[in-house]
Amino acid sequence: MTTQSRPSGAEFVTPQGFEAQPRGNICSTVDIPALQKVGTERKVGCSGVRSADEGVEVTKLVVAIATAGRPQIVTGMLPHVARQTVKPDRVIIAIAEPSDVNPDDLVLPAEVVVGERGCSRQRNAVLDRVGPDDIVIFIDDDFLMAPNFCEEVRNLFDQNPSVVMATGHVIADGIIGPGFGFEEAEHLLSQQEVVSKPKLRPVYNCYGCNMVLRAGPALEHGVRFDANLPLYGWLEDLDYSRQMAAFGEIVHSNTLQGVHMGTKVWRTPGLKLGYSQVANPSYLVWKGTMSFPRAIRIMLRNLGMNLLRSPRPEAWVDRRGRLRGNLLALKDLASGRLCPQRAEKLK
């Protein structure tokens, strides 16, 4: 599979209307003292791919965290990065505003990068700063890694050169319920036994809360997270995985373990997410990274669940907002005006 090029533009009227993938340096690096003193970023040049030729040490293991509006969550999860049995060579935190991270609470050296808001855009800001020899561990800001996560990532990618992406075993996923606090998530982690028999199995796509990337093929072929999938970037993990599948294996490893807290603070509002539940699969079908039958299954499942539970919704889910978003997207689809980016403007 090859990555499709998309002409510039913003309207989703025809396939030619999709926004081109950003390839330039759209972000700025923030130094911690600047944030501490004035709460604003000090901009420096974005050099793109880093290399030894530029006098920058080429590193191997990079933990990358995209976050927005949840500084307390970042503060709580970073100790789990600091306690890894094998320390990452770099930690990159991609934010949208200086207030997204509190420099005083950083318990380990970290590079803080300010870019455009949106999971896909913020993860692209990370790709602009890694080298071809790096292994990038993309984790959500509410994903707690088991202490040996980085160690097992290194083992997996050293021993399996054909693997280009990997995802791990989510011990518990708070996204499908009310979510977990740090105390409960840490308890769940502590009860999990170390895997004695490592197993790899092929998967269709990685799960975005813990998604490990071999940077070399991604940089060589210009594979980017799709900025046309706005906000939380619903299905960006599937889209990116299917692009990378052209260059190697996508696997699940039982040795990579963690807990996804599923924190509800600053999640995409129901109306916006509901629109994305229809718009994003439709867009990916056009793009070629999702089959039509799979997209139909995803859309019908979400529409059916939102319709069924709207009369008595879960306390932590805006089912009625999601249903409204579903119906609005279906209306736009029928009229030929469906556009994933419209979700950003809905109120």
Legacy VTK file of the C-alpha trace (Angstrom):
# vtk DataFile Version 3.0
C-alpha trace
ASCII
DATASET POLYDATA
POINTS 347 float
0.000 0.000 0.000
1.338 3.413 -0.824
0.537 6.660 0.890
-1.834 8.766 -1.182
-1.063 12.402 -1.827
-3.861 14.886 -1.205
-4.069 18.365 -2.711
-4.550 21.297 -0.375
-7.907 22.692 0.613
-10.406 22.433 3.444
-13.808 21.541 2.038
-14.939 17.901 1.826
-17.016 18.126 -1.313
-14.926 15.884 -3.545
-11.838 13.780 -2.756
-9.729 16.653 -4.057
-11.035 18.758 -1.192
-9.049 17.084 1.567
-6.340 18.947 3.376
-2.818 17.916 2.410
-0.763 16.161 5.041
1.504 18.699 6.773
5.148 17.923 6.000
6.780 21.105 7.183
7.861 22.340 10.570
4.599 23.569 12.042
5.644 23.487 15.674
8.121 24.958 18.083
10.285 23.517 20.828
9.716 24.876 24.305
12.427 25.032 26.922
11.337 24.479 30.489
12.834 27.696 31.940
10.798 29.751 29.464
7.614 28.071 30.615
8.520 28.577 34.259
9.263 32.272 33.905
6.570 33.646 31.662
4.250 30.811 30.685
4.903 31.296 26.987
6.975 29.398 24.524
10.453 30.354 23.404
10.577 29.373 19.757
13.584 27.741 18.180
14.021 26.275 14.732
12.439 22.928 13.950
15.119 20.957 12.193
12.998 17.973 11.161
14.747 14.595 11.338
17.658 14.709 13.741
20.940 13.089 12.788
24.477 12.668 14.025
25.662 14.794 11.096
23.901 17.761 12.698
25.771 17.239 15.947
22.764 15.721 17.722
23.167 12.365 19.393
21.080 9.705 17.645
19.003 7.934 20.270
17.166 4.663 20.246
14.156 4.596 22.575
11.747 7.561 22.617
8.612 7.842 24.763
6.158 10.254 23.109
3.111 11.703 24.862
0.536 13.933 23.151
-1.610 15.822 25.641
-3.964 18.793 25.881
-5.707 20.365 28.847
-4.757 17.673 31.380
-1.542 18.728 33.173
-2.462 16.820 36.341
-2.799 13.586 34.376
0.622 14.073 32.780
2.100 14.783 36.206
0.648 11.548 37.570
1.765 9.266 34.757
5.354 10.482 34.309
6.656 8.623 37.404
5.744 5.389 35.603
8.043 6.445 32.777
10.800 7.379 35.222
10.582 3.973 36.958
11.153 1.894 33.833
13.703 -0.906 34.232
15.255 0.306 30.972
15.109 4.082 30.784
14.056 5.725 27.507
16.749 7.760 25.802
14.309 10.625 25.303
10.864 11.692 26.468
8.945 14.064 24.193
5.735 15.706 25.406
3.720 17.265 22.573
1.335 19.946 23.811
-0.994 22.532 22.283
-0.644 25.243 24.943
2.089 26.014 27.511
-0.478 25.392 30.262
-0.800 21.742 29.157
2.217 20.795 31.254
3.540 22.060 34.588
7.353 22.253 34.400
7.667 22.063 38.197
6.034 18.624 38.151
8.329 16.983 35.607
10.133 14.156 37.407
12.471 13.346 34.524
14.196 15.186 31.660
11.682 15.854 28.902
11.482 17.771 25.647
8.288 19.811 25.524
7.055 20.656 22.033
4.224 23.064 21.214
2.252 22.426 18.037
-1.254 22.642 16.655
-3.982 21.064 18.777
-5.096 17.594 17.722
-3.695 14.149 18.428
-2.563 13.577 14.834
-0.858 16.966 14.569
0.830 16.615 17.944
2.136 13.148 17.104
3.475 14.511 13.819
5.381 17.078 15.873
7.109 14.127 17.528
7.927 12.523 14.169
9.632 15.775 13.160
12.101 15.239 16.010
13.097 11.595 15.815
15.780 9.864 13.794
15.699 6.772 11.570
17.268 4.561 14.255
14.698 5.462 16.900
11.942 3.291 18.309
9.058 5.579 19.277
6.641 4.553 22.028
3.468 6.586 21.512
1.344 6.436 24.662
-1.734 8.354 25.748
-1.298 10.682 28.690
-3.519 8.352 30.747
-1.728 5.103 29.908
0.380 3.643 32.709
3.168 1.379 31.499
4.247 -1.682 33.440
7.785 -1.175 34.841
9.371 -3.410 32.175
7.480 -1.925 29.206
10.460 -0.117 27.665
12.733 -3.096 28.297
10.333 -5.396 26.472
9.989 -2.909 23.607
13.742 -2.937 23.121
13.835 -6.736 23.191
10.956 -7.050 20.730
12.339 -4.666 18.129
15.938 -5.885 18.458
14.873 -9.500 17.962
12.279 -8.905 15.221
13.669 -6.603 12.512
10.624 -7.158 10.282
8.279 -5.587 12.859
7.469 -1.940 12.106
4.714 -1.425 14.691
3.645 -3.142 17.895
0.915 -2.752 20.475
0.650 -4.302 23.902
-1.763 -6.031 26.253
-4.095 -3.574 27.959
-4.650 -5.100 31.385
-7.723 -2.941 31.934
-9.269 -0.254 29.742
-11.160 2.520 31.474
-12.328 3.960 28.166
-15.170 1.422 28.046
-16.391 2.374 31.521
-16.232 5.277 33.967
-12.441 5.194 33.931
-9.826 4.516 36.606
-8.081 6.830 39.016
-4.334 6.553 39.541
-4.687 4.491 42.711
-6.898 1.879 41.079
-4.796 1.774 37.904
-1.605 1.318 39.907
-3.230 -1.496 41.891
-4.228 -3.249 38.659
-0.653 -2.921 37.412
0.797 -4.319 40.624
-1.401 -7.430 40.416
-0.243 -8.352 36.916
2.356 -11.098 36.650
5.392 -10.833 34.408
4.865 -12.840 31.218
7.038 -15.970 31.142
6.242 -17.008 27.558
6.411 -14.090 25.117
3.950 -14.319 22.232
3.610 -12.211 19.102
0.562 -12.296 16.873
-0.283 -10.238 13.798
-2.963 -7.572 14.197
-4.826 -5.346 11.758
-3.910 -2.210 13.663
-2.307 -0.976 16.858
-4.298 0.558 19.698
-3.445 4.248 19.913
-3.079 4.344 23.706
0.093 2.251 23.366
1.569 2.135 19.896
5.246 1.478 19.202
6.800 2.554 15.908
10.068 1.751 14.154
10.819 5.267 12.935
13.090 4.359 10.006
10.421 3.152 7.531
8.032 5.917 8.598
10.604 8.627 7.930
11.881 7.027 4.733
8.399 6.802 3.214
6.966 9.972 4.738
4.182 8.243 6.659
2.359 10.831 8.760
-0.599 10.864 11.104
-3.531 12.247 9.155
-4.301 15.842 10.141
-7.704 15.480 8.476
-8.739 13.440 11.537
-9.168 16.292 14.037
-9.365 16.593 17.803
-8.745 13.227 19.501
-8.028 11.775 16.056
-10.574 8.963 16.215
-9.271 5.990 14.143
-5.891 7.641 13.497
-4.272 4.546 15.016
-5.967 2.288 12.467
-5.158 4.625 9.588
-1.496 4.904 10.547
-1.147 1.168 11.119
-2.571 0.338 7.694
-0.163 2.762 6.040
2.793 1.205 7.869
1.642 -2.343 7.045
3.121 -1.851 3.573
6.615 -1.808 5.086
6.597 -4.603 7.660
4.691 -6.496 10.324
2.118 -5.044 12.738
2.009 -7.175 15.894
0.511 -7.535 19.350
2.891 -8.526 22.137
1.757 -10.005 25.438
4.940 -8.744 27.120
4.032 -5.070 26.642
1.567 -4.430 29.438
-0.189 -1.408 30.854
-3.436 0.101 32.102
-5.427 2.637 30.082
-7.126 4.819 32.666
-9.673 6.241 30.221
-9.716 9.605 31.979
-12.819 11.589 30.987
-11.358 15.077 31.464
-11.002 16.913 28.137
-12.349 14.039 26.070
-13.958 14.962 22.755
-17.565 16.161 23.446
-20.361 13.802 22.436
-21.587 15.823 19.456
-18.106 16.090 17.953
-17.229 12.436 18.591
-20.564 11.303 17.160
-19.851 13.200 13.958
-16.387 11.620 13.774
-17.890 8.146 14.265
-19.419 8.484 10.802
-17.153 10.995 9.063
-13.814 9.379 9.878
-14.599 5.833 8.648
-16.146 7.308 5.491
-13.000 9.327 4.861
-10.718 6.334 5.443
-12.701 4.275 2.924
-12.084 6.971 0.327
-8.432 7.170 1.346
-8.014 3.419 1.012
-6.881 2.532 4.540
-10.207 0.988 5.580
-12.418 -1.449 3.715
-16.036 -0.529 3.063
-17.451 -3.522 5.025
-15.294 -2.685 8.064
-16.379 0.958 7.953
-20.047 -0.018 7.731
-19.677 -2.342 10.739
-18.026 0.387 12.810
-20.613 3.017 11.891
-23.609 0.735 12.464
-22.241 -0.507 15.788
-21.766 3.024 17.125
-25.041 4.315 15.717
-26.917 1.356 17.167
-25.293 1.709 20.585
-25.979 5.440 20.735
-29.592 4.934 19.652
-30.189 2.087 22.096
-28.676 3.807 25.121
-29.767 7.403 24.537
-32.948 7.011 26.659
-30.882 5.836 29.656
-27.264 6.780 28.969
-24.272 5.868 31.090
-23.254 8.674 33.439
-19.870 9.004 31.727
-21.074 8.972 28.084
-22.980 11.706 26.234
-25.043 9.247 24.163
-27.535 11.851 23.001
-24.771 14.155 21.840
-23.113 11.282 19.993
-26.400 10.321 18.354
-26.949 13.899 17.203
-23.450 13.881 15.750
-24.095 10.553 13.993
-27.279 11.856 12.386
-25.690 15.143 11.345
-22.822 13.274 9.680
-25.234 10.949 7.879
-27.110 13.999 6.606
-23.829 15.500 5.348
-22.886 12.179 3.770
-26.184 12.028 1.893
-25.766 15.593 0.642
-22.125 15.115 -0.383
-20.805 17.587 2.208
-19.260 15.176 4.715
-15.983 16.522 6.112
-14.086 15.102 9.125
-12.753 18.562 9.986
-16.285 19.867 10.520
-16.290 18.135 13.906
-13.970 20.862 15.206
-16.583 23.564 14.538
-19.650 21.836 15.968
-21.209 23.273 19.117
LINES 1 348
347 0 1 2 3 4 5 6 7 8 9 10 11 12 13 14 15 16 17 18 19 20 21 22 23 24 25 26 27 28 29 30 31 32 33 34 35 36 37 38 39 40 41 42 43 44 45 46 47 48 49 50 51 52 53 54 55 56 57 58 59 60 61 62 63 64 65 66 67 68 69 70 71 72 73 74 75 76 77 78 79 80 81 82 83 84 85 86 87 88 89 90 91 92 93 94 95 96 97 98 99 100 101 102 103 104 105 106 107 108 109 110 111 112 113 114 115 116 117 118 119 120 121 122 123 124 125 126 127 128 129 130 131 132 133 134 135 136 137 138 139 140 141 142 143 144 145 146 147 148 149 150 151 152 153 154 155 156 157 158 159 160 161 162 163 164 165 166 167 168 169 170 171 172 173 174 175 176 177 178 179 180 181 182 183 184 185 186 187 188 189 190 191 192 193 194 195 196 197 198 199 200 201 202 203 204 205 206 207 208 209 210 211 212 213 214 215 216 217 218 219 220 221 222 223 224 225 226 227 228 229 230 231 232 233 234 235 236 237 238 239 240 241 242 243 244 245 246 247 248 249 250 251 252 253 254 255 256 257 258 259 260 261 262 263 264 265 266 267 268 269 270 271 272 273 274 275 276 277 278 279 280 281 282 283 284 285 286 287 288 289 290 291 292 293 294 295 296 297 298 299 300 301 302 303 304 305 306 307 308 309 310 311 312 313 314 315 316 317 318 319 320 321 322 323 324 325 326 327 328 329 330 331 332 333 334 335 336 337 338 339 340 341 342 343 344 345 346
